[in-house]
Amino acid sequence: MTVNLLPDQGMLRTCRIQRVVTHSSSVKSFCLPRLFDAVPGQFVNLWIPGVDEKPLSISGMRSEAMELSVKAVGPFTRRLLECGAGDWVGIRGPFGNGFTLEPHAVLVGGGIGIAPIRFLAQVMADRAIPFTLVCGARTKEELIFESELRGWECHLSTDDGSCGSCGLVTDLLDGLVEKHPMSTLCAAGPEPMLLRIVEFADRHSLPYQVSFERYMKCGIGVCGSCCLDGSGIRLCVEGPVLNRDQVRQVTEFGLPHRDASGRRPPLDGLRSPSSTPP
């Protein structure tokens, strides 16, 4: 097994939270000093002193700041949402493989998966690379970065119809495929959504890049806790963004995720978050 880390990539650095943006009762964004460069789709390991360390996607990066957007789904993220400007955190990274920039890509974000897709859109807009956004959530409250997303070519949906079209975000793709050039699909969100994205892409012979989520421990490819069955792909190194050829090797795509012990829950239906959420 080979692990290639850039200088200082695995080193824990401490910093103060600069600013906190509240999107909803369960989602906030945390602005931190920009301590390193990163590409859209990569993640960092964030440490709360005396609590724990968990992997989080990067939702934005500007000249002086980096942004992490977090939904409360477990003890760590609920504690993080209690933090405010001036609080100390630790950060390691960036880790993993990000998205490849392709002109005329369709960027699809669902729920908190909008976060890394927003970072991707920022970079592509800065480089004048044409793209189309398709983003959705359960309700308007959970549709993060709505006003910013509307500044680009964007199509929105919510499950309850409270913002944009009523229905699933993947429903929008059927209406776009004949009207918009699509070079590739780049997606992040719940795994049921990713399954539908892959089915749509295969149906229309489109390449795709999808961001997976699994339980992670070390973040550097040593422990093997995030390996995907059938492929041996370590999401913290070869992922979390995988292309079509890589996804086709994965035999556990759509199955309940393994927990911290490595045990897979009963196959009683697909569930997006890991059984031990951050």
C-alpha positions as CSV (number, residue, x, y, z in Angstrom):
1,M,0.0,0.0,0.0
2,T,1.4,3.4,-1.0
3,V,0.5,6.6,0.8
4,N,1.8,9.8,-0.7
5,L,1.4,12.9,1.5
6,L,2.4,16.4,0.5
7,P,4.7,18.3,2.9
8,D,2.7,19.2,6.0
9,Q,-0.5,17.6,4.6
10,G,-1.0,15.3,7.6
11,M,0.1,17.9,10.1
12,L,-2.5,19.2,12.5
13,R,-2.7,23.0,12.5
14,T,-4.8,25.0,14.9
15,C,-6.7,28.2,14.1
16,R,-9.7,30.3,15.2
17,I,-13.0,30.3,13.5
18,Q,-13.4,33.6,11.8
19,R,-17.1,33.7,11.1
20,V,-20.2,31.5,11.3
21,V,-23.0,31.7,8.8
22,T,-26.4,30.1,9.8
23,H,-28.3,28.6,6.9
24,S,-30.9,26.8,8.9
25,S,-31.5,25.3,12.3
26,S,-29.4,22.3,11.4
27,V,-26.8,23.7,8.8
28,K,-24.1,26.3,9.3
29,S,-20.9,27.3,7.4
30,F,-17.6,28.0,9.2
31,C,-15.1,30.4,7.8
32,L,-11.5,29.5,8.7
33,P,-8.1,31.0,7.7
34,R,-6.9,29.7,4.3
35,L,-4.0,27.5,5.5
36,F,-3.5,25.6,2.3
37,D,-4.7,25.2,-1.3
38,A,-7.3,22.6,-2.2
39,V,-9.4,21.5,-5.2
40,P,-13.2,21.1,-5.2
41,G,-14.2,17.6,-3.9
42,Q,-11.3,17.3,-1.5
43,F,-11.9,17.2,2.2
44,V,-10.2,18.1,5.5
45,N,-10.2,16.5,8.9
46,L,-11.5,19.0,11.5
47,W,-10.7,18.5,15.2
48,I,-12.7,20.0,18.1
49,P,-10.5,20.0,21.2
50,G,-11.7,17.5,23.7
51,V,-14.4,16.2,21.4
52,D,-13.2,14.3,18.2
53,E,-11.9,14.7,14.7
54,K,-14.1,14.1,11.6
55,P,-13.8,14.5,7.8
56,L,-15.7,17.5,6.2
57,S,-16.0,18.6,2.6
58,I,-14.7,22.1,1.6
59,S,-17.6,24.3,0.5
60,G,-15.6,27.3,-0.6
61,M,-12.2,28.8,-0.8
62,R,-11.2,32.4,-1.4
63,S,-7.9,34.4,-1.1
64,E,-8.0,34.7,2.7
65,A,-10.5,32.1,3.9
66,M,-11.7,28.5,3.6
67,E,-15.3,27.5,4.2
68,L,-16.7,24.3,5.6
69,S,-20.5,23.7,5.6
70,V,-21.9,21.3,8.1
71,K,-25.2,19.6,8.8
72,A,-26.0,18.3,12.3
73,V,-26.3,14.5,12.0
74,G,-24.3,13.2,15.0
75,P,-22.6,14.1,18.2
76,F,-19.6,15.7,16.5
77,T,-21.5,17.9,14.1
78,R,-24.0,18.9,16.7
79,R,-21.2,20.1,18.9
80,L,-19.5,21.9,16.0
81,L,-22.8,23.8,15.4
82,E,-22.4,25.2,18.9
83,C,-19.0,26.7,18.1
84,G,-18.7,30.4,17.3
85,A,-16.3,33.0,16.0
86,G,-13.1,33.0,18.0
87,D,-13.3,29.3,19.0
88,W,-10.2,27.2,18.3
89,V,-10.3,24.1,16.0
90,G,-7.6,21.9,14.5
91,I,-7.4,21.0,10.8
92,R,-5.5,18.5,8.7
93,G,-5.5,18.3,4.9
94,P,-6.5,18.6,2.2
95,F,-7.0,14.9,1.5
96,G,-8.4,12.9,-1.3
97,N,-9.1,13.2,-5.0
98,G,-11.3,16.0,-6.3
99,F,-13.4,16.8,-9.4
100,T,-11.8,17.2,-12.8
101,L,-12.9,20.5,-14.5
102,E,-14.7,19.9,-17.8
103,P,-16.4,22.5,-19.9
104,H,-20.2,22.2,-20.1
105,A,-20.4,19.9,-17.1
106,V,-23.7,19.7,-15.2
107,L,-23.0,20.0,-11.5
108,V,-25.6,18.2,-9.4
109,G,-25.9,18.8,-5.6
110,G,-28.4,17.3,-3.2
111,G,-28.9,18.4,0.4
112,I,-25.6,19.1,2.2
113,G,-23.9,17.7,-1.0
114,I,-24.5,21.2,-2.4
115,A,-21.5,22.3,-0.4
116,P,-18.7,20.7,-2.4
117,I,-20.7,21.4,-5.6
118,R,-20.8,25.1,-4.7
119,F,-16.9,25.1,-4.3
120,L,-16.7,23.5,-7.8
121,A,-19.0,26.1,-9.3
122,Q,-16.9,28.9,-7.7
123,V,-13.7,27.6,-9.3
124,M,-15.3,27.0,-12.7
125,A,-16.8,30.5,-12.7
126,D,-13.5,32.1,-11.7
127,R,-11.9,30.3,-14.7
128,A,-14.7,31.1,-17.1
129,I,-15.4,27.4,-17.7
130,P,-19.1,27.0,-18.7
131,F,-21.3,24.8,-16.5
132,T,-24.9,24.3,-15.5
133,L,-26.0,23.8,-11.9
134,V,-28.8,21.5,-10.8
135,C,-29.4,21.6,-7.0
136,G,-32.1,20.4,-4.7
137,A,-33.1,19.7,-1.1
138,R,-36.1,18.6,0.9
139,T,-37.3,22.1,1.7
140,K,-36.4,25.7,0.9
141,E,-34.8,26.0,4.4
142,E,-32.3,23.2,3.6
143,L,-31.4,24.6,0.1
144,I,-28.1,26.2,1.2
145,F,-26.5,29.0,-0.8
146,E,-29.7,29.6,-2.7
147,S,-29.0,33.3,-3.5
148,E,-25.4,32.5,-4.7
149,L,-26.5,29.5,-6.8
150,R,-29.1,31.7,-8.6
151,G,-26.2,33.9,-9.7
152,W,-25.1,31.2,-12.1
153,E,-27.1,29.1,-14.6
154,C,-29.0,27.1,-12.1
155,H,-32.1,24.9,-11.8
156,L,-33.5,24.3,-8.3
157,S,-36.0,21.8,-6.9
158,T,-37.3,20.9,-3.5
159,D,-39.2,17.8,-2.4
160,D,-42.1,19.8,-1.1
161,G,-42.1,22.5,-3.8
162,S,-41.3,25.3,-1.4
163,C,-38.5,26.5,-3.8
164,G,-38.0,25.8,-7.5
165,S,-39.6,22.8,-9.1
166,C,-41.4,20.3,-6.9
167,G,-39.7,16.9,-6.9
168,L,-36.3,15.3,-6.8
169,V,-33.3,17.0,-8.1
170,T,-32.7,14.2,-10.5
171,D,-36.1,14.8,-12.1
172,L,-34.7,18.1,-13.5
173,L,-32.0,16.2,-15.6
174,D,-34.6,14.6,-17.9
175,G,-35.8,18.1,-18.9
176,L,-32.3,19.4,-19.5
177,V,-30.6,16.7,-21.4
178,E,-32.2,17.7,-24.8
179,K,-31.7,21.4,-24.2
180,H,-28.2,21.7,-22.7
181,P,-24.9,20.3,-23.8
182,M,-23.6,17.9,-21.2
183,S,-20.0,16.8,-21.3
184,T,-20.1,15.1,-17.9
185,L,-22.1,15.0,-14.7
186,C,-20.4,16.0,-11.4
187,A,-22.5,15.1,-8.4
188,A,-22.5,15.1,-4.6
189,G,-25.3,14.2,-2.2
190,P,-27.2,11.3,-0.7
191,E,-26.4,7.9,-2.2
192,P,-29.9,7.2,-3.5
193,M,-29.5,10.4,-5.5
194,L,-26.1,9.3,-6.8
195,L,-27.6,6.0,-7.9
196,R,-30.1,7.8,-10.0
197,I,-27.4,10.1,-11.4
198,V,-25.4,7.0,-12.5
199,E,-28.5,5.4,-14.0
200,F,-29.3,8.6,-15.9
201,A,-25.7,9.0,-17.1
202,D,-25.5,5.4,-18.3
203,R,-28.8,5.8,-20.1
204,H,-27.5,8.7,-22.0
205,S,-23.9,7.4,-22.4
206,L,-22.5,10.3,-20.3
207,P,-19.3,10.2,-18.2
208,Y,-19.7,11.2,-14.6
209,Q,-17.8,12.0,-11.4
210,V,-19.6,11.3,-8.1
211,S,-18.5,12.1,-4.5
212,F,-18.9,9.2,-2.1
213,E,-19.3,9.2,1.7
214,R,-18.1,6.5,4.0
215,Y,-16.9,6.1,7.6
216,M,-13.3,7.3,7.8
217,K,-10.7,7.0,10.5
218,C,-7.1,7.9,9.5
219,G,-7.8,10.0,6.4
220,I,-4.5,9.0,4.8
221,G,-5.2,5.5,3.4
222,V,-3.6,3.4,6.1
223,C,-6.5,1.9,8.2
224,G,-8.6,0.7,5.3
225,S,-11.9,1.7,7.0
226,C,-13.2,3.5,3.9
227,C,-12.3,0.9,1.4
228,L,-15.1,0.1,-1.1
229,D,-16.0,-3.5,-1.6
230,G,-15.1,-5.0,-5.0
231,S,-12.6,-2.3,-5.9
232,G,-10.2,-1.8,-3.0
233,I,-10.5,1.9,-3.5
234,R,-9.7,3.9,-0.4
235,L,-12.1,6.9,-0.5
236,C,-9.7,9.1,1.6
237,V,-7.0,8.7,-1.1
238,E,-8.4,7.6,-4.5
239,G,-11.7,9.2,-3.6
240,P,-14.0,10.7,-2.4
241,V,-14.7,11.7,-6.0
242,L,-14.8,8.6,-8.4
243,N,-15.2,8.5,-12.1
244,R,-17.3,6.1,-14.1
245,D,-14.6,3.4,-14.5
246,Q,-14.0,3.4,-10.8
247,V,-17.7,3.3,-9.8
248,R,-18.3,0.3,-12.0
249,Q,-15.8,-1.7,-9.8
250,V,-17.7,-0.9,-6.6
251,T,-20.0,-3.8,-5.6
252,E,-21.4,-2.1,-2.4
253,F,-22.8,1.0,-4.2
254,G,-26.3,1.4,-2.8
255,L,-25.9,-0.8,0.2
256,P,-26.1,0.4,3.9
257,H,-22.7,1.7,5.0
258,R,-20.4,-0.1,7.4
259,D,-20.1,1.3,10.9
260,A,-17.0,2.1,13.0
261,S,-16.5,-1.7,13.7
262,G,-16.6,-2.5,10.0
263,R,-20.0,-4.2,10.2
264,R,-22.6,-3.6,7.6
265,P,-26.2,-3.2,8.9
266,P,-29.0,-5.5,7.7
267,L,-29.9,-4.9,4.1
268,D,-33.2,-3.3,4.9
269,G,-32.9,-0.4,2.5
270,L,-30.4,2.2,1.4
271,R,-29.4,4.9,3.8
272,S,-27.1,7.7,2.9
273,P,-25.3,8.7,6.1
274,S,-23.0,6.2,7.8
275,S,-24.5,4.3,10.7
276,T,-22.2,6.2,13.0
277,P,-22.6,9.8,11.7
278,P,-20.1,12.5,12.4
